[in-house]
């Protein structure tokens, strides 16, 4: 079977030799799966939970490290650039024409910095090839049950400008997805349709064998015409039309110089994201607004993130390998929101929130090959953060006007230590202790909480996690069977938990939690034609302390010790099989099937049984024929048409109705691809 090379340790290594839990998907594997984004292969990664609230609104957790507030507990990288977002607003990143995707499980704070409490996801794109012209085009059409037709088109062209020295690679994607949820109040069907365009270009210059300079640009435009909230019959009860526009752009300049003694890498990046949304707040205002009055909440958010990283990675052979690096981040975020009513009751709420976050860090790692069988490595990151915010809130809900300003400064260490022992030529065992961290932040809604008599701190501190892990990786039977097994215990302290008052949200630190579990994944090539893959995990993620809030009316118990962390299933299993056979001298066919099971889970840490999300099973089938440069694929996703409940959504105006964010129903279609 194919040897997969990853750069999880900041140097290229075969995945089965890296002493950590990693799942990787190559370009060939992603093409087989028909993957468009992370959602399409997340169920095949043990310990990873994916929830899509809408295109561009995604929530990803690893190993049960989940609270639904603060920044994401999983850090995201696109090539050399971090693009981590809010926990429920991770953008869609298309995976057409990427080299591979790496999912690193367990804290990665030493090498990948903030928000890597549960792990890190890295999307590595194909780089331009100055030796030859190439290209690819792909088209898809499908039909979704309860909805309509979907269409997509993808294309790539690689152009050598100066032979073996300068090349340009351009990639574009377009997608139009039909809605499948009917609004019973507005009497409109399929309101949650969406469309997106994604484009990127990379210009790479290699004037010498040692020097590579690449300039990259990527953009995406996403529009959703309704929410993905519904009941079990794919119906919703929203009083006003909803929409969301999400645009992002990224720029990156990477310079790499390979000297005899080390590789020097500099990465300079800018990431901008602008979102505009209109959300129905009529239900949230039930009991506050007069009968017959509807409310909508417009929200406009603008992110701007600049990052600079420089690292030096040793190249010399010998018993010692080392890495040293430095990192800087400067980000700003502005948020303009309000609550408007029909008929007009005047300004209920107008908020102007401004944030600025700066961080600098230095890190290093050392690996010592003690013997041919034993290897030890250690690393350390020091980080310093400065978090500032200014808010100005006015309107009937806020009184005459509230201004709030604060500064939060923190620093800390993120170490990592591991031992690796080669039990045989193709089997190794490892033990790792690592630490992850997530930045703190501010509560701009604190003055409103104060008016409502609900306690909320002005700022909240970073939370940290220690991970203790042992694992075994083995390639058996002449590399026909690959097995990876890992067990871990994670101690999470100073957890960031969500607070709410009326329609306002905040964050506070409270106690600790533990997550312990076992992960297994494998790949077996039983014959030249039949291949099996499997993965699964057991996760026990619970609170270590009872969470109590001291309110003006007395203490209130928010969650009990031993409660499960939100949206974390204890069990997850995925099974897949592919059977391939020849059709002619040039053409072959393949039949693939994938089945996954996700257990039930609670929506919040209060373990409210009324908000428990049901378990679900998904079955996907594909029939493919491919020949010289061509591939034709018939596919059926969610073949049994299961309603997938990603997250519970409460509506005070519908107290007896279960509402939740849902996944796509059964979708059947055809995909065509041509490589040239």
C-alpha positions as CSV (number, residue, x, y, z in Angstrom):
1,X,0.0,0.0,0.0
2,X,1.0,3.6,-0.5
3,X,3.4,5.2,1.9
4,X,1.9,8.5,3.2
5,X,4.3,11.3,4.0
6,X,3.2,14.0,6.5
7,X,4.9,17.0,8.0
8,X,3.3,16.9,11.5
9,X,6.7,17.3,13.1
10,X,7.6,20.2,10.7
11,X,9.8,17.8,8.7
12,X,8.6,15.2,6.1
13,X,8.2,11.7,7.6
14,X,6.3,8.5,6.8
15,X,3.1,8.6,8.8
16,X,3.7,5.2,10.5
17,X,7.0,6.4,11.9
18,X,5.6,9.6,13.7
19,X,5.0,9.1,17.4
20,X,1.6,10.6,17.6
21,X,-2.0,9.8,16.5
22,X,-2.5,11.0,12.9
23,X,-5.0,10.3,10.2
24,X,-4.1,11.5,6.7
25,X,-6.0,11.6,3.5
26,X,-4.1,11.8,0.2
27,X,-5.4,13.5,-2.9
28,X,-6.2,10.1,-4.4
29,X,-8.2,9.1,-1.3
30,X,-10.1,12.4,-1.3
31,X,-11.0,11.8,-5.0
32,X,-12.2,8.3,-4.2
33,X,-14.5,9.7,-1.5
34,X,-15.7,12.5,-3.7
35,X,-14.8,14.9,-0.9
36,X,-15.6,18.5,-1.3
37,X,-14.7,19.7,2.2
38,X,-14.0,18.3,5.7
39,X,-17.6,17.2,6.2
40,X,-17.2,14.5,3.6
41,X,-14.5,12.5,5.4
42,X,-14.8,13.6,9.1
43,X,-16.8,10.4,10.0
44,X,-13.7,8.3,9.0
45,X,-11.4,10.0,11.6
46,X,-11.5,8.3,15.0
47,X,-12.1,10.8,17.8
48,X,-13.1,13.7,15.5
49,X,-16.7,15.1,15.7
50,X,-18.0,17.4,13.0
51,X,-21.2,19.5,13.2
52,X,-22.3,21.7,10.3
53,X,-24.8,24.4,11.3
54,X,-24.7,25.7,7.7
55,X,-22.1,26.0,4.9
56,X,-19.4,28.2,6.4
57,X,-20.6,27.5,10.0
58,X,-18.8,24.4,11.1
59,X,-17.8,23.0,14.5
60,X,-15.0,20.5,14.9
61,X,-13.8,18.9,18.1
62,X,-11.3,16.1,18.7
63,X,-11.2,13.7,21.7
64,X,-14.3,15.3,23.3
65,X,-12.7,18.7,24.0
66,X,-15.8,20.7,23.6
67,X,-17.6,23.6,25.2
68,X,-19.3,25.6,22.4
69,X,-17.7,28.9,23.4
70,X,-14.4,30.8,23.1
71,X,-12.2,30.0,20.1
72,X,-12.2,26.6,18.5
73,X,-10.6,23.8,20.5
74,X,-9.0,22.5,17.3
75,X,-6.5,24.7,15.4
76,X,-6.7,24.8,11.6
77,X,-3.9,25.4,9.1
78,X,-4.0,25.9,5.4
79,X,-0.5,25.2,4.2
80,X,1.7,27.4,6.5
81,X,-1.2,29.7,7.6
82,X,-3.4,29.3,10.7
83,X,-7.1,30.0,9.9
84,X,-8.7,29.0,13.2
85,X,-12.1,30.7,13.8
86,X,-14.8,30.7,16.4
87,X,-16.0,27.2,17.6
88,X,-19.1,27.3,15.5
89,X,-17.9,29.4,12.5
90,X,-15.0,27.4,11.0
91,X,-15.1,28.2,7.2
92,X,-15.5,25.7,4.5
93,X,-12.2,25.0,2.8
94,X,-12.5,23.1,-0.4
95,X,-10.2,20.1,-0.9
96,X,-10.2,19.8,-4.7
97,X,-6.6,19.6,-5.8
98,X,-4.9,19.4,-2.4
99,X,-1.9,17.2,-1.8
100,X,-3.2,15.8,1.5
101,X,-5.0,16.5,4.7
102,X,-3.5,15.7,8.2
103,X,-5.6,15.3,11.4
104,X,-3.3,15.4,14.4
105,X,-5.1,14.1,17.5
106,X,-4.1,15.4,21.0
107,X,-2.7,18.8,22.0
108,X,-0.2,20.3,19.5
109,X,0.6,23.5,21.4
110,X,4.4,23.2,21.1
111,X,4.6,23.3,17.3
112,X,1.2,24.7,16.2
113,X,0.3,27.1,19.0
114,X,-3.0,28.3,20.3
115,X,-6.4,26.5,20.1
116,X,-4.8,23.1,19.7
117,X,-6.4,21.7,22.8
118,X,-7.9,18.7,21.1
119,X,-5.6,18.6,18.0
120,X,-4.8,20.3,14.7
121,X,-6.1,19.9,11.2
122,X,-3.8,20.8,8.3
123,X,-4.8,21.1,4.7
124,X,-1.7,21.0,2.4
125,X,-2.3,22.1,-1.2
126,X,-0.5,21.0,-4.4
127,X,2.3,23.3,-5.3
128,X,3.0,24.5,-8.9
129,X,5.1,22.1,-11.0
130,X,7.5,24.0,-13.3
131,X,8.4,20.8,-15.3
132,X,5.2,20.1,-17.2
133,X,1.8,21.5,-18.1
134,X,-1.2,19.7,-16.5
135,X,-4.9,20.3,-15.6
136,X,-8.1,18.7,-14.5
137,X,-11.8,19.5,-14.8
138,X,-14.7,18.0,-12.8
139,X,-18.4,18.3,-12.8
140,X,-21.2,17.0,-10.6
141,X,-25.0,16.9,-10.6
142,X,-27.2,15.3,-8.0
143,X,-30.6,15.3,-6.4
144,X,-31.4,15.7,-2.7
145,X,-34.5,14.1,-1.2
146,X,-37.1,16.6,0.0
147,X,-35.2,19.2,-2.0
148,X,-33.9,19.6,-5.6
149,X,-30.9,19.6,-7.9
150,X,-27.4,20.3,-6.9
151,X,-24.5,21.3,-9.2
152,X,-20.8,21.8,-8.9
153,X,-17.8,22.4,-11.1
154,X,-14.1,22.3,-10.3
155,X,-11.0,23.0,-12.4
156,X,-7.2,23.2,-12.1
157,X,-4.5,24.3,-14.5
158,X,-0.7,24.1,-13.9
159,X,1.3,26.3,-16.2
160,X,5.1,26.3,-16.4
161,X,6.2,29.9,-17.2
162,X,9.9,29.3,-17.1
163,X,10.9,25.7,-17.5
164,X,11.9,24.1,-14.2
165,X,12.0,27.5,-12.5
166,X,8.7,29.4,-12.5
167,X,5.2,28.0,-12.5
168,X,1.6,29.1,-11.8
169,X,-1.2,26.8,-10.5
170,X,-4.8,28.0,-10.5
171,X,-7.7,26.2,-9.0
172,X,-11.4,27.2,-9.0
173,X,-14.6,25.6,-7.6
174,X,-18.3,26.5,-7.9
175,X,-21.2,24.8,-6.0
176,X,-24.9,25.3,-6.0
177,X,-26.8,23.2,-3.4
178,X,-30.6,23.0,-3.2
179,X,-32.5,23.6,0.0
180,X,-34.5,20.8,1.7
181,X,-36.2,22.6,4.6
182,X,-39.7,24.1,4.3
183,X,-40.7,27.2,6.3
184,X,-44.2,26.7,7.5
185,X,-44.7,30.3,8.7
186,X,-43.7,32.0,5.5
187,X,-45.1,29.2,3.3
188,X,-41.8,28.7,1.4
189,X,-40.2,25.5,0.5
190,X,-36.5,24.6,0.3
191,X,-35.5,27.8,2.0
192,X,-31.9,26.7,2.9
193,X,-30.3,26.7,-0.5
194,X,-26.7,27.9,-0.8
195,X,-24.1,28.6,-3.4
196,X,-20.3,29.2,-3.2
197,X,-17.3,29.9,-5.3
198,X,-13.7,29.2,-4.2
199,X,-10.6,30.1,-6.1
200,X,-6.9,30.1,-5.4
201,X,-3.6,30.7,-7.2
202,X,0.0,29.9,-6.3
203,X,3.0,31.3,-8.1
204,X,6.2,29.4,-7.3
205,X,9.8,30.5,-8.2
206,X,12.7,28.2,-7.8
207,X,15.8,30.1,-9.1
208,X,18.1,27.5,-7.5
209,X,17.6,24.0,-6.1
210,X,18.0,25.4,-2.6
211,X,15.6,28.4,-2.8
212,X,11.8,28.3,-3.3
213,X,9.6,31.4,-3.1
214,X,5.9,31.0,-3.4
215,X,3.1,33.6,-3.4
216,X,-0.4,32.3,-2.8
217,X,-3.9,33.8,-2.9
218,X,-7.2,32.2,-2.0
219,X,-10.7,33.5,-1.8
220,X,-14.2,32.2,-1.2
221,X,-17.7,33.6,-1.5
222,X,-20.5,31.8,0.3
223,X,-24.2,32.6,0.5
224,X,-26.9,30.8,2.4
225,X,-30.5,31.8,1.9
226,X,-31.9,30.3,5.1
227,X,-31.1,28.5,8.3
228,X,-30.6,24.8,8.6
229,X,-32.8,24.6,11.7
230,X,-35.7,22.2,11.4
231,X,-37.8,19.6,13.2
232,X,-37.7,15.9,12.4
233,X,-39.9,16.4,9.3
234,X,-37.5,19.0,7.8
235,X,-39.9,21.9,8.7
236,X,-39.0,25.2,10.4
237,X,-41.0,28.0,11.9
238,X,-39.1,31.2,11.2
239,X,-41.0,34.5,11.1
240,X,-38.7,36.5,8.9
241,X,-36.4,35.5,5.9
242,X,-32.9,34.7,7.0
243,X,-29.6,34.9,5.1
244,X,-25.9,34.7,5.5
245,X,-23.0,35.9,3.3
246,X,-19.5,34.8,4.1
247,X,-16.4,35.9,2.2
248,X,-12.8,35.3,3.0
249,X,-9.4,36.0,1.4
250,X,-6.0,34.8,2.3
251,X,-2.5,35.9,1.1
252,X,0.7,34.1,1.9
253,X,4.3,34.5,1.0
254,X,6.5,31.5,1.9
255,X,10.3,31.5,1.4
256,X,12.2,28.3,1.9
257,X,16.0,27.9,1.7
258,X,17.6,24.5,2.1
259,X,21.1,24.9,3.3
260,X,23.4,21.9,4.0
261,X,22.9,22.2,7.7
262,X,19.2,23.3,7.9
263,X,16.1,24.4,6.1
264,X,15.0,28.0,6.8
265,X,11.3,28.8,6.3
266,X,9.6,32.1,6.5
267,X,5.8,32.4,6.2
268,X,4.0,35.8,6.0
269,X,0.2,35.6,5.9
270,X,-2.9,37.8,5.9
271,X,-6.4,36.3,6.4
272,X,-9.5,38.5,6.0
273,X,-13.1,37.3,6.5
274,X,-16.3,39.3,6.3
275,X,-19.7,37.9,7.2
276,X,-23.2,39.5,7.1
277,X,-26.2,37.7,8.4
278,X,-29.9,38.2,9.3
279,X,-31.3,35.9,12.0
280,X,-34.9,35.6,13.1
281,X,-35.1,36.6,16.8
282,X,-38.9,36.6,17.1
283,X,-38.9,33.3,18.9
284,X,-36.0,34.4,21.2
285,X,-38.1,37.4,22.2
286,X,-41.2,35.4,23.0
287,X,-42.8,36.9,26.2
288,X,-40.8,40.2,25.7
289,X,-42.1,41.4,22.3
290,X,-45.8,42.3,21.9
291,X,-48.0,39.9,20.0
292,X,-47.7,40.3,16.2
293,X,-44.3,41.9,16.3
294,X,-41.4,40.1,14.6
295,X,-37.7,40.7,15.2
296,X,-34.6,40.2,13.1
297,X,-31.0,40.5,14.2
298,X,-28.6,41.8,11.5
299,X,-25.0,41.1,12.2
300,X,-21.9,42.2,10.4
301,X,-18.4,40.8,11.4
302,X,-15.0,41.7,9.9
303,X,-11.9,39.7,10.8
304,X,-8.4,40.7,9.9
305,X,-5.5,38.4,10.9
306,X,-1.8,38.9,10.2
307,X,0.7,36.2,11.1
308,X,4.5,35.8,10.7
309,X,6.4,32.6,11.4
310,X,10.1,31.8,10.9
311,X,11.6,28.5,11.7
312,X,14.9,26.6,11.2
313,X,14.8,22.8,10.8
314,X,18.1,20.8,11.0
315,X,19.1,18.8,7.9
316,X,22.4,17.2,9.1
317,X,22.5,13.5,9.6
318,X,23.3,12.3,13.1
319,X,21.8,11.4,16.4
320,X,20.3,14.8,17.0
321,X,17.6,16.7,15.1
322,X,16.3,20.1,16.1
323,X,13.8,22.8,15.3
324,X,13.7,26.4,16.5
325,X,11.1,29.0,15.6
326,X,9.3,32.2,16.3
327,X,5.6,33.2,15.7
328,X,3.7,36.5,15.7
329,X,0.0,37.2,15.3
330,X,-2.0,40.5,15.2
331,X,-5.7,40.2,14.7
332,X,-8.7,42.5,14.9
333,X,-12.4,41.9,14.8
334,X,-15.3,44.3,14.6
335,X,-18.9,43.3,15.1
336,X,-21.9,45.5,14.4
337,X,-25.2,44.0,15.4
338,X,-28.7,45.1,16.3
339,X,-32.3,43.9,16.9
340,X,-34.9,45.4,14.5
341,X,-38.6,44.9,14.8
342,X,-41.6,45.0,12.5
343,X,-43.7,47.1,13.2
344,X,-40.8,49.4,14.3
345,X,-40.6,49.7,18.0
346,X,-37.5,51.8,17.9
347,X,-33.9,50.7,18.5
348,X,-34.0,47.7,20.9
349,X,-30.3,47.0,20.7
350,X,-27.4,48.4,18.8
351,X,-23.9,47.0,19.5
352,X,-20.5,48.0,18.3
353,X,-17.8,45.5,19.4
354,X,-14.1,45.9,18.6
355,X,-11.4,43.4,19.6
356,X,-7.6,43.4,19.1
357,X,-5.5,40.3,19.9
358,X,-1.7,40.1,19.7
359,X,0.5,37.1,20.4
360,X,4.1,36.3,20.1
361,X,5.8,33.0,20.8
362,X,9.1,31.2,20.5
363,X,9.5,27.4,20.4
364,X,12.0,24.7,19.9
365,X,12.1,20.9,19.7
366,X,14.9,18.4,20.0
367,X,14.9,14.7,18.9
368,X,17.6,12.3,20.1
369,X,18.1,9.0,18.3
370,X,19.5,7.2,21.3
371,X,19.9,3.8,19.5
372,X,18.6,2.3,16.3
373,X,15.5,1.3,18.3
374,X,15.0,4.1,20.8
375,X,14.2,7.7,20.2
376,X,13.4,10.6,22.6
377,X,12.1,14.0,21.8
378,X,11.2,17.1,23.7
379,X,9.8,20.5,22.8
380,X,8.7,23.8,24.5
381,X,6.8,26.8,23.4
382,X,6.6,30.1,25.3
383,X,3.7,32.4,24.4
384,X,2.6,35.9,25.4
385,X,-0.9,37.3,24.6
386,X,-2.4,40.7,24.8
387,X,-6.2,40.9,24.4
388,X,-8.1,44.3,24.2
389,X,-11.6,45.2,23.5
390,X,-14.0,48.2,23.4
391,X,-17.7,48.0,23.2
392,X,-20.5,50.5,22.9
393,X,-24.1,49.2,23.3
394,X,-27.3,51.2,23.2
395,X,-31.0,50.7,22.8
396,X,-34.0,49.8,24.9
397,X,-32.4,46.5,26.1
398,X,-29.2,48.3,27.2
399,X,-30.6,51.5,28.7
400,X,-29.0,54.9,28.0
401,X,-25.8,53.3,26.6
402,X,-23.1,51.1,27.9
403,X,-19.4,51.5,27.2
404,X,-17.0,48.7,28.2
405,X,-13.2,48.6,27.8
406,X,-10.6,46.1,29.1
407,X,-7.2,44.6,28.6
408,X,-6.2,41.0,29.4
409,X,-2.5,39.9,29.2
410,X,-1.4,36.3,29.7
411,X,1.6,34.1,29.1
412,X,2.5,30.5,29.5
413,X,4.4,27.4,28.4
414,X,3.4,24.5,26.2
415,X,5.8,21.5,26.5
416,X,5.8,18.2,24.8
417,X,7.9,15.0,25.6
418,X,7.7,11.7,23.8
419,X,9.5,8.3,23.6
420,X,9.4,6.0,20.7
421,X,10.6,2.4,20.5
422,X,10.8,0.3,17.4
423,X,9.6,-3.2,18.3
424,X,10.3,-4.5,14.8
425,X,11.0,-3.2,11.3
426,X,7.5,-2.2,10.8
427,X,6.1,-1.9,14.3
428,X,6.7,0.8,16.9
429,X,5.3,1.9,20.3
430,X,5.3,5.4,21.7
431,X,4.4,7.4,24.8
432,X,3.7,11.1,24.8
433,X,3.0,13.9,27.3
434,X,1.9,17.2,25.7
435,X,0.1,20.4,26.6
436,X,-2.3,22.5,24.6
437,X,-3.8,26.0,25.3
438,X,-6.5,28.2,24.0
439,X,-6.5,32.0,24.3
440,X,-8.7,33.9,26.8
441,X,-10.9,36.8,25.8
442,X,-13.4,39.4,26.8
443,X,-17.1,39.6,27.5
444,X,-18.5,42.6,25.8
445,X,-22.0,41.8,27.0
446,X,-21.1,42.1,30.7
447,X,-23.0,45.4,31.2
448,X,-26.2,43.8,29.9
449,X,-25.6,40.8,32.2
450,X,-25.2,43.2,35.1
451,X,-28.5,44.9,34.2
452,X,-30.2,41.5,34.2
453,X,-28.6,40.5,37.5
454,X,-26.6,37.6,35.9
455,X,-23.0,37.3,37.0
456,X,-20.4,37.4,34.3
457,X,-16.7,38.3,34.5
458,X,-15.3,41.1,32.4
459,X,-12.7,38.8,30.9
460,X,-12.0,35.1,30.8
461,X,-8.6,33.4,31.1
462,X,-7.0,30.8,28.7
463,X,-7.8,27.2,29.4
464,X,-5.1,24.5,29.2
465,X,-5.0,20.8,28.8
466,X,-2.4,18.0,29.6
467,X,-2.5,14.9,27.5
468,X,-1.0,11.5,28.5
469,X,-0.9,9.1,25.6
470,X,0.4,5.7,24.6
471,X,0.1,4.1,21.2
472,X,1.2,1.3,18.8
473,X,1.6,1.6,15.0
474,X,2.1,-1.6,12.9
475,X,2.5,-2.6,9.3
476,X,1.9,-6.3,9.1
477,X,1.8,-9.1,6.6
478,X,4.1,-7.5,4.1
479,X,2.4,-4.1,4.5
480,X,-1.1,-5.6,3.6
481,X,-2.4,-4.6,7.0
482,X,-1.9,-1.3,8.8
483,X,-3.1,-0.9,12.4
484,X,-2.9,2.2,14.7
485,X,-4.0,1.9,18.3
486,X,-3.9,4.7,20.9
487,X,-5.1,5.3,24.4
488,X,-5.1,8.6,26.2
489,X,-6.0,10.5,29.3
490,X,-6.5,14.3,29.1
491,X,-6.8,16.7,32.1
492,X,-8.5,20.0,31.1
493,X,-8.3,22.9,33.5
494,X,-9.9,26.4,33.7
495,X,-12.6,25.3,31.1
496,X,-14.3,28.1,29.2
497,X,-18.0,27.5,29.5
498,X,-20.9,29.4,27.8
499,X,-23.2,31.8,29.8
500,X,-26.5,33.2,28.5
501,X,-29.0,35.9,29.6
502,X,-32.1,36.5,27.4
503,X,-30.6,36.7,23.8
504,X,-27.1,37.6,25.0
505,X,-24.1,35.3,25.4
506,X,-20.8,35.3,27.3
507,X,-18.0,33.0,28.5
508,X,-16.6,32.2,32.0
509,X,-14.0,29.9,33.4
510,X,-15.2,27.0,35.6
511,X,-13.4,24.0,37.1
512,X,-12.0,21.1,35.0
513,X,-12.9,18.1,33.0
514,X,-11.2,14.9,31.9
515,X,-11.4,13.0,28.6
516,X,-10.1,9.5,28.3
517,X,-10.5,7.0,25.5
518,X,-9.2,4.5,23.0
519,X,-8.8,5.0,19.2
520,X,-8.3,2.4,16.5
521,X,-7.9,2.6,12.8
522,X,-6.7,0.3,10.2
523,X,-6.4,-0.5,6.5
524,X,-6.3,-4.0,5.0
525,X,-5.6,-5.1,1.5
526,X,-7.1,-8.6,1.5
527,X,-6.5,-9.3,-2.2
528,X,-5.3,-7.3,-5.1
529,X,-8.9,-6.3,-5.7
530,X,-10.5,-6.0,-2.2
531,X,-9.5,-3.3,0.3
532,X,-11.1,-2.7,3.7
533,X,-10.7,0.3,6.0
534,X,-12.1,0.7,9.6
535,X,-11.9,3.2,12.4
536,X,-13.5,3.7,15.8
537,X,-13.2,5.3,19.2
538,X,-14.6,5.2,22.7
539,X,-14.5,8.6,24.4
540,X,-15.5,9.4,28.0
541,X,-15.4,13.2,28.4
542,X,-16.9,14.4,31.6
543,X,-16.8,17.4,34.0
544,X,-14.5,16.9,37.0
545,X,-16.3,19.6,39.1
546,X,-19.9,20.7,39.7
547,X,-20.4,24.1,38.0
548,X,-22.2,26.6,40.3
549,X,-23.0,30.3,39.6
550,X,-23.5,32.7,42.4
551,X,-26.4,34.9,41.3
552,X,-28.2,37.7,43.3
553,X,-31.0,35.3,44.1
554,X,-28.5,32.6,45.4
555,X,-26.3,29.9,43.9
556,X,-27.5,28.1,40.8
557,X,-26.1,24.7,39.7
558,X,-25.3,24.9,36.0
559,X,-23.9,21.3,35.5
560,X,-23.0,18.4,37.8
561,X,-19.7,16.6,38.2
562,X,-19.6,13.6,35.9
563,X,-21.9,15.2,33.2
564,X,-20.8,14.6,29.7
565,X,-19.2,17.4,27.7
566,X,-21.5,18.8,25.0
567,X,-21.9,17.1,21.6
568,X,-19.5,14.3,22.4
569,X,-20.7,10.8,21.6
570,X,-19.1,8.0,23.6
571,X,-19.0,5.7,20.5
572,X,-18.1,6.2,16.9
573,X,-17.4,3.5,14.3
574,X,-16.7,3.7,10.5
575,X,-16.3,0.8,8.1
576,X,-15.5,0.9,4.4
577,X,-14.7,-1.5,1.6
578,X,-13.6,-1.2,-2.1
579,X,-13.7,-3.9,-4.7
580,X,-11.9,-3.1,-8.0
581,X,-11.8,-5.2,-11.2
582,X,-10.6,-4.7,-14.7
583,X,-13.1,-3.8,-17.5
584,X,-10.5,-3.7,-20.4
585,X,-6.8,-3.2,-20.8
586,X,-7.2,0.5,-20.0
587,X,-10.3,0.7,-17.9
588,X,-11.2,-0.6,-14.5
589,X,-14.3,-0.3,-12.2
590,X,-14.7,0.0,-8.4
591,X,-17.6,-0.5,-6.0
592,X,-17.2,1.3,-2.7
593,X,-19.3,1.4,0.4
594,X,-18.9,3.3,3.6
595,X,-21.0,3.0,6.8
596,X,-20.6,5.0,10.0
597,X,-22.3,5.1,13.3
598,X,-22.3,8.0,15.8
599,X,-23.9,7.5,19.3
600,X,-26.3,9.9,21.0
601,X,-24.9,12.9,22.8
602,X,-26.0,15.8,24.9
603,X,-26.3,19.3,23.5
604,X,-24.9,21.1,26.6
605,X,-22.9,20.0,29.7
606,X,-26.2,20.1,31.8
607,X,-27.0,16.7,30.3
608,X,-30.6,17.7,29.7
609,X,-32.4,14.6,28.4
610,X,-34.9,16.8,26.5
611,X,-32.0,18.1,24.4
612,X,-30.2,14.8,23.8
613,X,-29.3,14.3,20.1
614,X,-30.2,11.0,18.6
615,X,-27.7,8.5,17.4
616,X,-27.4,8.2,13.6
617,X,-26.0,5.9,11.0
618,X,-24.9,6.9,7.5
619,X,-24.4,4.7,4.4
620,X,-22.7,5.9,1.3
621,X,-22.2,3.9,-2.0
622,X,-20.2,4.6,-5.1
623,X,-19.7,2.9,-8.4
624,X,-16.8,4.2,-10.5
625,X,-15.3,3.5,-13.8
626,X,-11.9,5.1,-14.7
627,X,-9.5,4.9,-17.6
628,X,-6.7,7.0,-19.1
629,X,-7.4,10.5,-17.8
630,X,-11.1,9.9,-17.2
631,X,-13.3,8.9,-14.2
632,X,-17.1,8.5,-14.0
633,X,-18.7,8.0,-10.6
634,X,-22.3,7.3,-9.6
635,X,-22.8,8.0,-5.9
636,X,-25.5,7.8,-3.2
637,X,-24.8,9.7,0.1
638,X,-27.0,9.0,3.2
639,X,-28.6,6.2,1.2
640,X,-31.1,5.4,3.9
641,X,-32.2,9.1,4.2
642,X,-31.5,9.5,7.9
643,X,-32.1,12.8,9.7
644,X,-28.8,13.8,11.2
645,X,-29.1,16.0,14.3
646,X,-26.0,18.1,14.6
647,X,-27.1,20.4,17.5
648,X,-30.2,21.2,19.4
649,X,-31.9,24.6,19.0
650,X,-34.3,25.9,21.6
651,X,-37.2,28.2,20.6
652,X,-39.2,29.7,23.5
653,X,-42.1,30.2,21.2
654,X,-42.2,26.5,20.4
655,X,-41.6,24.9,23.8
656,X,-42.9,21.5,22.8
657,X,-41.1,21.2,19.4
658,X,-37.7,19.6,19.0
659,X,-35.6,21.7,16.7
660,X,-32.0,21.1,15.6
661,X,-29.4,21.8,12.9
662,X,-29.7,19.0,10.4
663,X,-27.5,17.4,7.8
664,X,-28.2,16.7,4.2
665,X,-30.8,14.0,3.4
666,X,-30.3,11.3,0.8
667,X,-28.4,12.6,-2.2
668,X,-27.9,10.7,-5.5
669,X,-25.8,11.9,-8.4
670,X,-23.0,11.5,-10.9
671,X,-19.5,13.0,-11.0
672,X,-17.3,13.3,-14.1
673,X,-13.6,14.1,-14.1
674,X,-11.0,14.6,-16.8
675,X,-7.2,14.9,-16.2
676,X,-4.9,16.2,-18.9
